[in-house]
Amino acid sequence: MLSFQRVVSHVLILIFALVVPTSTAQDPLFVDGAAEDIAESRRELRTLIRNVYREKSLDAQYQLYASAADSLDELGPLLSADDAAAIRRHLYAAFQRLQLPNEVRNSHGMRFRRVVQGADVQYLSGALTEGMYVAYLNDRAIPPEKLNKHLPQPTHDISFEGVFSSPTPRLSLRGLTYYGVVGYHGWMDKTSAYHLPSADLLQRLEKVTCWASDKYEIKDHRRSDAVNMFGGKFRTIVTTGDVAGELPEATHPKLTTHYVTSVAHAKKLYLQELAEVTE
Amino acid sequence: MMPRFTVLSLLLCTAMFAAETSDVYRGRMVRTEEISRQSNPFLRGQFLGYLDGKLAFQIVMFDRAEIFRRAIYEKLIVTRDPSNPDDPGFRSVVPGQFIQGEPERTEEVNELAPAANRAFRYHAGEGPETTARTNDTGVLLDADEAVLLQLEDLRQASVQIVFSNQSDGACHVELTRAEFNNKMGISYEYQKKSYPKNLKAAAEWDKQIYKPGEIATLTLKLSNRGENGDVVRLLGRSLSRWNWLDGKMFYLGDLAPQERATFSRRFIIPDDAPAGIHYLRIGFNDISGTKPQLPLTLQIAYTGNKQSH
């Protein structure tokens, strides 16, 4: 029969066995100098991420976030996989909480402004300029004889003398065909970050004529069948509020080209802008 | 003495005749006699095919005559002895006398002449009524494309066309899709291989600039520049955002190597059509199943309405 003292000692041993290993894992008793640095850095990184939330200034918030992201890039290989993943989750949450800039600019010089459509927030670009389009044409080295379906018709200022040039590179390019829009988009957007704006969004913007991202569906089944039978395809175009299906080779004198991008991509663009400024 | 003998002779003769009977019969038919003739002129139309860039119909005048005739027979008298049933009788034709048969009605349809140089009102299906004039041979060209308009819907199996004028009456022509295809040189009976890469197309408008309310005529010229055996069998159709530019069929049919085909269609520009350039494409469908894509971009510019699109 066990005495009362022996029972108490067994219980104490059991508690010691359960508690000591846990406390060792959380706060190692014996760490070298590098491990201390990592732990310190990890604490600093968490503090930095918390400060991203607290910062009120837009630029300062983005700079803090950029610093945190850079720190994680440096520290990440030294952390355990679980630790790194946990911090990345924190960082992602901080990214989600970043304030929205009113305007951002991409590497092609295209400016995007914030547009709010109900609960949906997007960034809509300004009109594609002749200079941007000329850069695309020169980069792609499209022979002039093949440009008919890309270039706006019947009047445009883009000339070709070995290289394409425009005397008015800052002016909005007008009358680009759907083929031209898609061609430029494919060249500009390597990460599928940009899209044509929806017809709904374009309708809300006054006096905008632009190709829209929506598929065009012919409501009349007979006509739809005939169009399919004869290989036709219509694209959605919004002409100052009027939504219609138009052939992709069509150009309109007032037609300008706009793209939209997501909030997440806009934040990335703003971070890039800040990085360029600080460099 | 003499009178008594005469009276006895007469009595005897009477007794002899009283013993025989005479019946009147129709003898041989001598001729037929026309009692009356009523003329019922009518029109008959037929689809000829594609002439001078338009669908052609020929209208011919016919007459369905209603004639009443009767036969004229010899008058035949047969005298028999009634007491002798085997008596064949004595037959004699009464000279100068005839028996008329019952009147009989017959109809005769005779082609009279083409309905030449006449104005006709006509409409196809539920389409609007239009007018046209026949030429010297009674051929009427559907310049307003009233018939083609009804056939734009490819599911339409036939179309009923009614031609009429006040003096000649009306005629109905039922044009089936099969007959139409046959006359237009489109045959589904045998398969042909298609090589659309050899197909060259050109389009031509009859004017450079149009005004709202005008009629624009598009002539499509296709040539098969292929070598041996390269036959294309094509239907064309206009595709456009604008309803008045959309859905016009171009029945080009089989195009053998080195052959050319031309087909014209009219586009009625609405009064409220906005000024500017309008786009359409002629899509081609090879009826053997493949789809040679030879889209054309045709531009129409017209003035008058300053509204832009």
Interface residues (C-beta under 8 A of the other chain):
Chain A: Q153 P154 R222 R223 A226 V227 M229 F230 G231 G232 F234 T239 D242 A244 G245 E246 L247 E249 A250 T251 H252 P253 K254
Chain B: D153 L154 R155 L235 G236 R237 L239 S240 R241 D246 G247 G276 I277 Y279 L280 R281 G283 F284 N285 K291 Q293 P295 T297 S308 H309
